[in-house]
Amino acid sequence: MSRVCSVCGKGPGVGNTVSHANNKSRRRFMANVQKIRVFENGGVRRKYVCTRCIRSGFVKKAPVKSFGNIE
């Protein structure tokens, strides 16, 4: 799964894991990216979008498909 937001370009960050003995090892902070259906250019597409862009309204989410007449 691509960990880059297609709206803002946010991707993985880097840093250190620090133990109680103050040992440091490199680690990655992964962006919270979700695969959602969005309206784009008059159609619906699936994109990877970070949760901050979803919450802030930078993308217009498409409605969920209905499967027949479920009541």
PDB file with one MODEL, atoms N, CA, C and O in Angstrom:
MODEL        1
ATOM      1  N   MET A   1       0.840  -1.184   0.000  1.00  0.00           N
ATOM      2  CA  MET A   1       0.000   0.000   0.000  1.00  0.00           C
ATOM      3  C   MET A   1       0.873   1.229   0.000  1.00  0.00           C
ATOM      4  O   MET A   1       1.786   1.364   0.814  1.00  0.00           O
ATOM      5  N   SER A   2       0.584   2.119  -0.917  1.00  0.00           N
ATOM      6  CA  SER A   2       1.320   3.372  -0.970  1.00  0.00           C
ATOM      7  C   SER A   2       0.973   4.214   0.246  1.00  0.00           C
ATOM      8  O   SER A   2      -0.208   4.397   0.543  1.00  0.00           O
ATOM      9  N   ARG A   3       1.953   4.725   0.949  1.00  0.00           N
ATOM     10  CA  ARG A   3       1.729   5.498   2.166  1.00  0.00           C
ATOM     11  C   ARG A   3       1.895   6.991   1.913  1.00  0.00           C
ATOM     12  O   ARG A   3       2.417   7.714   2.761  1.00  0.00           O
ATOM     13  N   VAL A   4       1.447   7.455   0.733  1.00  0.00           N
ATOM     14  CA  VAL A   4       1.539   8.867   0.398  1.00  0.00           C
ATOM     15  C   VAL A   4       0.142   9.376   0.075  1.00  0.00           C
ATOM     16  O   VAL A   4      -0.584   8.758  -0.703  1.00  0.00           O
ATOM     17  N   CYS A   5      -0.234  10.504   0.673  1.00  0.00           N
ATOM     18  CA  CYS A   5      -1.544  11.109   0.440  1.00  0.00           C
ATOM     19  C   CYS A   5      -1.554  11.724  -0.958  1.00  0.00           C
ATOM     20  O   CYS A   5      -0.626  12.440  -1.334  1.00  0.00           O
ATOM     21  N   SER A   6      -2.618  11.437  -1.732  1.00  0.00           N
ATOM     22  CA  SER A   6      -2.700  11.972  -3.088  1.00  0.00           C
ATOM     23  C   SER A   6      -3.158  13.422  -3.106  1.00  0.00           C
ATOM     24  O   SER A   6      -3.117  14.055  -4.160  1.00  0.00           O
ATOM     25  N   VAL A   7      -3.598  13.977  -1.962  1.00  0.00           N
ATOM     26  CA  VAL A   7      -4.043  15.368  -1.902  1.00  0.00           C
ATOM     27  C   VAL A   7      -2.901  16.271  -1.441  1.00  0.00           C
ATOM     28  O   VAL A   7      -2.534  17.210  -2.147  1.00  0.00           O
ATOM     29  N   CYS A   8      -2.337  15.997  -0.262  1.00  0.00           N
ATOM     30  CA  CYS A   8      -1.328  16.899   0.306  1.00  0.00           C
ATOM     31  C   CYS A   8       0.102  16.376   0.145  1.00  0.00           C
ATOM     32  O   CYS A   8       1.054  17.123   0.372  1.00  0.00           O
ATOM     33  N   GLY A   9       0.267  15.115  -0.240  1.00  0.00           N
ATOM     34  CA  GLY A   9       1.604  14.573  -0.444  1.00  0.00           C
ATOM     35  C   GLY A   9       2.295  14.113   0.822  1.00  0.00           C
ATOM     36  O   GLY A   9       3.491  13.821   0.810  1.00  0.00           O
ATOM     37  N   LYS A  10       1.542  14.045   1.928  1.00  0.00           N
ATOM     38  CA  LYS A  10       2.141  13.609   3.188  1.00  0.00           C
ATOM     39  C   LYS A  10       2.564  12.150   3.060  1.00  0.00           C
ATOM     40  O   LYS A  10       1.810  11.315   2.563  1.00  0.00           O
ATOM     41  N   GLY A  11       3.778  11.855   3.515  1.00  0.00           N
ATOM     42  CA  GLY A  11       4.303  10.503   3.449  1.00  0.00           C
ATOM     43  C   GLY A  11       4.943  10.108   4.758  1.00  0.00           C
ATOM     44  O   GLY A  11       4.729  10.774   5.771  1.00  0.00           O
ATOM     45  N   PRO A  12       5.721   9.044   4.766  1.00  0.00           N
ATOM     46  CA  PRO A  12       6.354   8.599   5.997  1.00  0.00           C
ATOM     47  C   PRO A  12       7.392   9.600   6.499  1.00  0.00           C
ATOM     48  O   PRO A  12       8.124  10.208   5.717  1.00  0.00           O
ATOM     49  N   GLY A  13       7.437   9.754   7.806  1.00  0.00           N
ATOM     50  CA  GLY A  13       8.463  10.567   8.443  1.00  0.00           C
ATOM     51  C   GLY A  13       9.475   9.656   9.107  1.00  0.00           C
ATOM     52  O   GLY A  13       9.200   8.472   9.303  1.00  0.00           O
ATOM     53  N   VAL A  14      10.629  10.174   9.453  1.00  0.00           N
ATOM     54  CA  VAL A  14      11.665   9.358  10.069  1.00  0.00           C
ATOM     55  C   VAL A  14      12.026   9.932  11.424  1.00  0.00           C
ATOM     56  O   VAL A  14      11.863  11.126  11.676  1.00  0.00           O
ATOM     57  N   GLY A  15      12.515   9.071  12.283  1.00  0.00           N
ATOM     58  CA  GLY A  15      12.913   9.487  13.613  1.00  0.00           C
ATOM     59  C   GLY A  15      13.645   8.371  14.306  1.00  0.00           C
ATOM     60  O   GLY A  15      14.148   7.452  13.660  1.00  0.00           O
ATOM     61  N   ASN A  16      13.708   8.446  15.631  1.00  0.00           N
ATOM     62  CA  ASN A  16      14.412   7.452  16.414  1.00  0.00           C
ATOM     63  C   ASN A  16      13.473   6.784  17.403  1.00  0.00           C
ATOM     64  O   ASN A  16      12.577   7.423  17.956  1.00  0.00           O
ATOM     65  N   THR A  17      13.686   5.489  17.620  1.00  0.00           N
ATOM     66  CA  THR A  17      13.100   4.798  18.750  1.00  0.00           C
ATOM     67  C   THR A  17      14.128   4.885  19.863  1.00  0.00           C
ATOM     68  O   THR A  17      15.273   4.468  19.688  1.00  0.00           O
ATOM     69  N   VAL A  18      13.728   5.422  21.006  1.00  0.00           N
ATOM     70  CA  VAL A  18      14.657   5.627  22.109  1.00  0.00           C
ATOM     71  C   VAL A  18      14.265   4.711  23.255  1.00  0.00           C
ATOM     72  O   VAL A  18      13.140   4.778  23.750  1.00  0.00           O
ATOM     73  N   SER A  19      15.188   3.855  23.680  1.00  0.00           N
ATOM     74  CA  SER A  19      14.923   2.922  24.769  1.00  0.00           C
ATOM     75  C   SER A  19      15.166   3.594  26.119  1.00  0.00           C
ATOM     76  O   SER A  19      15.630   4.732  26.181  1.00  0.00           O
ATOM     77  N   HIS A  20      14.848   2.882  27.193  1.00  0.00           N
ATOM     78  CA  HIS A  20      15.091   3.415  28.534  1.00  0.00           C
ATOM     79  C   HIS A  20      16.584   3.604  28.803  1.00  0.00           C
ATOM     80  O   HIS A  20      16.974   4.446  29.612  1.00  0.00           O
ATOM     81  N   ALA A  21      17.417   2.812  28.117  1.00  0.00           N
ATOM     82  CA  ALA A  21      18.865   2.964  28.258  1.00  0.00           C
ATOM     83  C   ALA A  21      19.416   4.033  27.310  1.00  0.00           C
ATOM     84  O   ALA A  21      20.629   4.178  27.157  1.00  0.00           O
ATOM     85  N   ASN A  22      18.497   4.782  26.673  1.00  0.00           N
ATOM     86  CA  ASN A  22      18.835   5.858  25.748  1.00  0.00           C
ATOM     87  C   ASN A  22      19.553   5.359  24.498  1.00  0.00           C
ATOM     88  O   ASN A  22      20.317   6.099  23.877  1.00  0.00           O
ATOM     89  N   ASN A  23      19.302   4.085  24.126  1.00  0.00           N
ATOM     90  CA  ASN A  23      19.792   3.577  22.851  1.00  0.00           C
ATOM     91  C   ASN A  23      18.855   4.078  21.759  1.00  0.00           C
ATOM     92  O   ASN A  23      17.642   4.153  21.958  1.00  0.00           O
ATOM     93  N   LYS A  24      19.415   4.417  20.615  1.00  0.00           N
ATOM     94  CA  LYS A  24      18.608   4.969  19.538  1.00  0.00           C
ATOM     95  C   LYS A  24      18.727   4.092  18.300  1.00  0.00           C
ATOM     96  O   LYS A  24      19.823   3.696  17.903  1.00  0.00           O
ATOM     97  N   SER A  25      17.582   3.797  17.699  1.00  0.00           N
ATOM     98  CA  SER A  25      17.554   3.090  16.426  1.00  0.00           C
ATOM     99  C   SER A  25      16.527   3.778  15.535  1.00  0.00           C
ATOM    100  O   SER A  25      15.518   4.291  16.019  1.00  0.00           O
ATOM    101  N   ARG A  26      16.787   3.785  14.246  1.00  0.00           N
ATOM    102  CA  ARG A  26      15.947   4.516  13.302  1.00  0.00           C
ATOM    103  C   ARG A  26      14.594   3.827  13.141  1.00  0.00           C
ATOM    104  O   ARG A  26      14.504   2.601  13.194  1.00  0.00           O
ATOM    105  N   ARG A  27      13.540   4.627  12.942  1.00  0.00           N
ATOM    106  CA  ARG A  27      12.221   4.102  12.698  1.00  0.00           C
ATOM    107  C   ARG A  27      11.482   5.025  11.752  1.00  0.00           C
ATOM    108  O   ARG A  27      11.941   6.131  11.465  1.00  0.00           O
ATOM    109  N   ARG A  28      10.323   4.567  11.263  1.00  0.00           N
ATOM    110  CA  ARG A  28       9.495   5.367  10.363  1.00  0.00           C
ATOM    111  C   ARG A  28       8.146   5.632  11.016  1.00  0.00           C
ATOM    112  O   ARG A  28       7.534   4.732  11.591  1.00  0.00           O
ATOM    113  N   PHE A  29       7.693   6.869  10.920  1.00  0.00           N
ATOM    114  CA  PHE A  29       6.353   7.235  11.354  1.00  0.00           C
ATOM    115  C   PHE A  29       5.477   7.233  10.108  1.00  0.00           C
ATOM    116  O   PHE A  29       5.624   8.095   9.242  1.00  0.00           O
ATOM    117  N   MET A  30       4.563   6.264  10.014  1.00  0.00           N
ATOM    118  CA  MET A  30       3.741   6.128   8.824  1.00  0.00           C
ATOM    119  C   MET A  30       2.539   7.071   8.896  1.00  0.00           C
ATOM    120  O   MET A  30       1.932   7.229   9.955  1.00  0.00           O
ATOM    121  N   ALA A  31       2.205   7.687   7.785  1.00  0.00           N
ATOM    122  CA  ALA A  31       1.035   8.555   7.709  1.00  0.00           C
ATOM    123  C   ALA A  31      -0.227   7.702   7.752  1.00  0.00           C
ATOM    124  O   ALA A  31      -0.242   6.583   7.238  1.00  0.00           O
ATOM    125  N   ASN A  32      -1.286   8.230   8.366  1.00  0.00           N
ATOM    126  CA  ASN A  32      -2.556   7.524   8.456  1.00  0.00           C
ATOM    127  C   ASN A  32      -3.315   7.747   7.152  1.00  0.00           C
ATOM    128  O   ASN A  32      -4.104   8.684   7.031  1.00  0.00           O
ATOM    129  N   VAL A  33      -3.064   6.872   6.177  1.00  0.00           N
ATOM    130  CA  VAL A  33      -3.607   7.015   4.832  1.00  0.00           C
ATOM    131  C   VAL A  33      -4.671   5.945   4.618  1.00  0.00           C
ATOM    132  O   VAL A  33      -4.444   4.769   4.900  1.00  0.00           O
ATOM    133  N   GLN A  34      -5.841   6.361   4.114  1.00  0.00           N
ATOM    134  CA  GLN A  34      -6.960   5.455   3.874  1.00  0.00           C
ATOM    135  C   GLN A  34      -7.277   5.448   2.385  1.00  0.00           C
ATOM    136  O   GLN A  34      -7.121   6.456   1.696  1.00  0.00           O
ATOM    137  N   LYS A  35      -7.728   4.283   1.900  1.00  0.00           N
ATOM    138  CA  LYS A  35      -8.159   4.175   0.505  1.00  0.00           C
ATOM    139  C   LYS A  35      -9.652   4.443   0.469  1.00  0.00           C
ATOM    140  O   LYS A  35     -10.433   3.648   0.992  1.00  0.00           O
ATOM    141  N   ILE A  36     -10.064   5.558  -0.144  1.00  0.00           N
ATOM    142  CA  ILE A  36     -11.470   5.931  -0.173  1.00  0.00           C
ATOM    143  C   ILE A  36     -11.907   6.225  -1.600  1.00  0.00           C
ATOM    144  O   ILE A  36     -11.083   6.456  -2.486  1.00  0.00           O
ATOM    145  N   ARG A  37     -13.232   6.211  -1.805  1.00  0.00           N
ATOM    146  CA  ARG A  37     -13.812   6.559  -3.096  1.00  0.00           C
ATOM    147  C   ARG A  37     -14.126   8.043  -3.079  1.00  0.00           C
ATOM    148  O   ARG A  37     -14.837   8.518  -2.193  1.00  0.00           O
ATOM    149  N   VAL A  38     -13.600   8.785  -4.057  1.00  0.00           N
ATOM    150  CA  VAL A  38     -13.786  10.234  -4.106  1.00  0.00           C
ATOM    151  C   VAL A  38     -14.351  10.634  -5.469  1.00  0.00           C
ATOM    152  O   VAL A  38     -14.112   9.969  -6.477  1.00  0.00           O
ATOM    153  N   PHE A  39     -15.110  11.745  -5.476  1.00  0.00           N
ATOM    154  CA  PHE A  39     -15.554  12.346  -6.723  1.00  0.00           C
ATOM    155  C   PHE A  39     -14.392  13.119  -7.311  1.00  0.00           C
ATOM    156  O   PHE A  39     -13.737  13.899  -6.620  1.00  0.00           O
ATOM    157  N   GLU A  40     -14.138  12.894  -8.608  1.00  0.00           N
ATOM    158  CA  GLU A  40     -13.055  13.618  -9.276  1.00  0.00           C
ATOM    159  C   GLU A  40     -13.365  13.703 -10.757  1.00  0.00           C
ATOM    160  O   GLU A  40     -13.588  12.680 -11.405  1.00  0.00           O
ATOM    161  N   ASN A  41     -13.383  14.902 -11.297  1.00  0.00           N
ATOM    162  CA  ASN A  41     -13.634  15.146 -12.727  1.00  0.00           C
ATOM    163  C   ASN A  41     -14.929  14.491 -13.202  1.00  0.00           C
ATOM    164  O   ASN A  41     -14.974  13.901 -14.282  1.00  0.00           O
ATOM    165  N   GLY A  42     -15.974  14.599 -12.395  1.00  0.00           N
ATOM    166  CA  GLY A  42     -17.273  14.067 -12.790  1.00  0.00           C
ATOM    167  C   GLY A  42     -17.436  12.573 -12.610  1.00  0.00           C
ATOM    168  O   GLY A  42     -18.483  12.028 -12.961  1.00  0.00           O
ATOM    169  N   GLY A  43     -16.443  11.897 -12.078  1.00  0.00           N
ATOM    170  CA  GLY A  43     -16.527  10.455 -11.861  1.00  0.00           C
ATOM    171  C   GLY A  43     -16.063  10.091 -10.475  1.00  0.00           C
ATOM    172  O   GLY A  43     -15.696  10.947  -9.671  1.00  0.00           O
ATOM    173  N   VAL A  44     -16.088   8.802 -10.215  1.00  0.00           N
ATOM    174  CA  VAL A  44     -15.663   8.288  -8.919  1.00  0.00           C
ATOM    175  C   VAL A  44     -14.367   7.521  -9.100  1.00  0.00           C
ATOM    176  O   VAL A  44     -14.250   6.677  -9.989  1.00  0.00           O
ATOM    177  N   ARG A  45     -13.384   7.823  -8.243  1.00  0.00           N
ATOM    178  CA  ARG A  45     -12.094   7.129  -8.290  1.00  0.00           C
ATOM    179  C   ARG A  45     -11.704   6.721  -6.890  1.00  0.00           C
ATOM    180  O   ARG A  45     -12.179   7.307  -5.917  1.00  0.00           O
ATOM    181  N   ARG A  46     -10.849   5.730  -6.775  1.00  0.00           N
ATOM    182  CA  ARG A  46     -10.296   5.334  -5.488  1.00  0.00           C
ATOM    183  C   ARG A  46      -8.935   5.996  -5.343  1.00  0.00           C
ATOM    184  O   ARG A  46      -8.102   5.952  -6.247  1.00  0.00           O
ATOM    185  N   LYS A  47      -8.729   6.616  -4.172  1.00  0.00           N
ATOM    186  CA  LYS A  47      -7.466   7.301  -3.919  1.00  0.00           C
ATOM    187  C   LYS A  47      -7.025   7.042  -2.493  1.00  0.00           C
ATOM    188  O   LYS A  47      -7.833   6.724  -1.620  1.00  0.00           O
ATOM    189  N   TYR A  48      -5.730   7.183  -2.275  1.00  0.00           N
ATOM    190  CA  TYR A  48      -5.182   7.140  -0.926  1.00  0.00           C
ATOM    191  C   TYR A  48      -5.139   8.560  -0.392  1.00  0.00           C
ATOM    192  O   TYR A  48      -4.448   9.416  -0.944  1.00  0.00           O
ATOM    193  N   VAL A  49      -5.888   8.814   0.696  1.00  0.00           N
ATOM    194  CA  VAL A  49      -5.995  10.155   1.256  1.00  0.00           C
ATOM    195  C   VAL A  49      -5.750  10.058   2.748  1.00  0.00           C
ATOM    196  O   VAL A  49      -6.248   9.143   3.405  1.00  0.00           O
ATOM    197  N   CYS A  50      -4.975  11.009   3.296  1.00  0.00           N
ATOM    198  CA  CYS A  50      -4.720  11.012   4.729  1.00  0.00           C
ATOM    199  C   CYS A  50      -5.973  11.459   5.469  1.00  0.00           C
ATOM    200  O   CYS A  50      -6.823  12.151   4.909  1.00  0.00           O
ATOM    201  N   THR A  51      -6.078  11.062   6.725  1.00  0.00           N
ATOM    202  CA  THR A  51      -7.270  11.345   7.506  1.00  0.00           C
ATOM    203  C   THR A  51      -7.444  12.833   7.769  1.00  0.00           C
ATOM    204  O   THR A  51      -8.573  13.290   7.942  1.00  0.00           O
ATOM    205  N   ARG A  52      -6.381  13.588   7.803  1.00  0.00           N
ATOM    206  CA  ARG A  52      -6.506  15.026   8.006  1.00  0.00           C
ATOM    207  C   ARG A  52      -7.181  15.682   6.801  1.00  0.00           C
ATOM    208  O   ARG A  52      -8.000  16.585   6.974  1.00  0.00           O
ATOM    209  N   CYS A  53      -6.851  15.245   5.588  1.00  0.00           N
ATOM    210  CA  CYS A  53      -7.499  15.797   4.392  1.00  0.00           C
ATOM    211  C   CYS A  53      -8.963  15.381   4.319  1.00  0.00           C
ATOM    212  O   CYS A  53      -9.801  16.164   3.872  1.00  0.00           O
ATOM    213  N   ILE A  54      -9.287  14.157   4.751  1.00  0.00           N
ATOM    214  CA  ILE A  54     -10.681  13.721   4.779  1.00  0.00           C
ATOM    215  C   ILE A  54     -11.462  14.566   5.773  1.00  0.00           C
ATOM    216  O   ILE A  54     -12.545  15.056   5.452  1.00  0.00           O
ATOM    217  N   ARG A  55     -10.928  14.743   6.971  1.00  0.00           N
ATOM    218  CA  ARG A  55     -11.609  15.480   8.027  1.00  0.00           C
ATOM    219  C   ARG A  55     -11.768  16.951   7.671  1.00  0.00           C
ATOM    220  O   ARG A  55     -12.782  17.561   8.013  1.00  0.00           O
ATOM    221  N   SER A  56     -10.779  17.533   6.988  1.00  0.00           N
ATOM    222  CA  SER A  56     -10.806  18.950   6.653  1.00  0.00           C
ATOM    223  C   SER A  56     -11.665  19.247   5.434  1.00  0.00           C
ATOM    224  O   SER A  56     -11.897  20.413   5.115  1.00  0.00           O
ATOM    225  N   GLY A  57     -12.144  18.210   4.744  1.00  0.00           N
ATOM    226  CA  GLY A  57     -13.034  18.416   3.610  1.00  0.00           C
ATOM    227  C   GLY A  57     -12.330  18.738   2.311  1.00  0.00           C
ATOM    228  O   GLY A  57     -12.937  19.334   1.422  1.00  0.00           O
ATOM    229  N   PHE A  58     -11.078  18.366   2.171  1.00  0.00           N
ATOM    230  CA  PHE A  58     -10.357  18.617   0.922  1.00  0.00           C
ATOM    231  C   PHE A  58     -10.784  17.677  -0.196  1.00  0.00           C
ATOM    232  O   PHE A  58     -10.495  17.944  -1.363  1.00  0.00           O
ATOM    233  N   VAL A  59     -11.459  16.592   0.131  1.00  0.00           N
ATOM    234  CA  VAL A  59     -11.966  15.660  -0.874  1.00  0.00           C
ATOM    235  C   VAL A  59     -13.462  15.485  -0.660  1.00  0.00           C
ATOM    236  O   VAL A  59     -13.958  15.604   0.461  1.00  0.00           O
ATOM    237  N   LYS A  60     -14.176  15.202  -1.745  1.00  0.00           N
ATOM    238  CA  LYS A  60     -15.611  14.935  -1.678  1.00  0.00           C
ATOM    239  C   LYS A  60     -15.785  13.435  -1.769  1.00  0.00           C
ATOM    240  O   LYS A  60     -15.531  12.832  -2.812  1.00  0.00           O
ATOM    241  N   LYS A  61     -16.226  12.827  -0.658  1.00  0.00           N
ATOM    242  CA  LYS A  61     -16.382  11.380  -0.624  1.00  0.00           C
ATOM    243  C   LYS A  61     -17.592  10.957  -1.450  1.00  0.00           C
ATOM    244  O   LYS A  61     -18.628  11.621  -1.442  1.00  0.00           O
ATOM    245  N   ALA A  62     -17.445   9.849  -2.159  1.00  0.00           N
ATOM    246  CA  ALA A  62     -18.534   9.292  -2.950  1.00  0.00           C
ATOM    247  C   ALA A  62     -19.416   8.432  -2.050  1.00  0.00           C
ATOM    248  O   ALA A  62     -18.927   7.845  -1.086  1.00  0.00           O
ATOM    249  N   PRO A  63     -20.717   8.352  -2.356  1.00  0.00           N
ATOM    250  CA  PRO A  63     -21.588   7.504  -1.534  1.00  0.00           C
ATOM    251  C   PRO A  63     -21.252   6.030  -1.724  1.00  0.00           C
ATOM    252  O   PRO A  63     -20.682   5.627  -2.739  1.00  0.00           O
ATOM    253  N   VAL A  64     -21.619   5.241  -0.723  1.00  0.00           N
ATOM    254  CA  VAL A  64     -21.366   3.794  -0.762  1.00  0.00           C
ATOM    255  C   VAL A  64     -22.313   3.166  -1.768  1.00  0.00           C
ATOM    256  O   VAL A  64     -23.486   3.533  -1.834  1.00  0.00           O
ATOM    257  N   LYS A  65     -21.808   2.220  -2.553  1.00  0.00           N
ATOM    258  CA  LYS A  65     -22.642   1.515  -3.505  1.00  0.00           C
ATOM    259  C   LYS A  65     -23.675   0.674  -2.779  1.00  0.00           C
ATOM    260  O   LYS A  65     -23.374   0.065  -1.752  1.00  0.00           O
ATOM    261  N   SER A  66     -24.887   0.636  -3.304  1.00  0.00           N
ATOM    262  CA  SER A  66     -25.898  -0.244  -2.713  1.00  0.00           C
ATOM    263  C   SER A  66     -25.952  -1.523  -3.541  1.00  0.00           C
ATOM    264  O   SER A  66     -25.820  -1.495  -4.764  1.00  0.00           O
ATOM    265  N   PHE A  67     -26.149  -2.639  -2.853  1.00  0.00           N
ATOM    266  CA  PHE A  67     -26.193  -3.931  -3.517  1.00  0.00           C
ATOM    267  C   PHE A  67     -27.628  -4.451  -3.505  1.00  0.00           C
ATOM    268  O   PHE A  67     -28.021  -5.200  -2.610  1.00  0.00           O
ATOM    269  N   GLY A  68     -28.402  -4.044  -4.508  1.00  0.00           N
ATOM    270  CA  GLY A  68     -29.770  -4.518  -4.619  1.00  0.00           C
ATOM    271  C   GLY A  68     -30.706  -3.824  -3.646  1.00  0.00           C
ATOM    272  O   GLY A  68     -30.403  -2.753  -3.121  1.00  0.00           O
ATOM    273  N   ASN A  69     -31.835  -4.448  -3.419  1.00  0.00           N
ATOM    274  CA  ASN A  69     -32.853  -3.877  -2.553  1.00  0.00           C
ATOM    275  C   ASN A  69     -32.801  -4.553  -1.192  1.00  0.00           C
ATOM    276  O   ASN A  69     -33.575  -5.468  -0.912  1.00  0.00           O
ATOM    277  N   ILE A  70     -31.881  -4.097  -0.348  1.00  0.00           N
ATOM    278  CA  ILE A  70     -31.710  -4.677   0.986  1.00  0.00           C
ATOM    279  C   ILE A  70     -32.542  -3.866   1.957  1.00  0.00           C
ATOM    280  O   ILE A  70     -32.362  -2.655   2.089  1.00  0.00           O
ATOM    281  N   GLU A  71     -33.458  -4.544   2.638  1.00  0.00           N
ATOM    282  CA  GLU A  71     -34.325  -3.848   3.600  1.00  0.00           C
ATOM    283  C   GLU A  71     -34.261  -4.497   4.955  1.00  0.00           C
ATOM    284  O   GLU A  71     -34.926  -4.046   5.888  1.00  0.00           O
TER     285      GLU A  71
ENDMDL
END
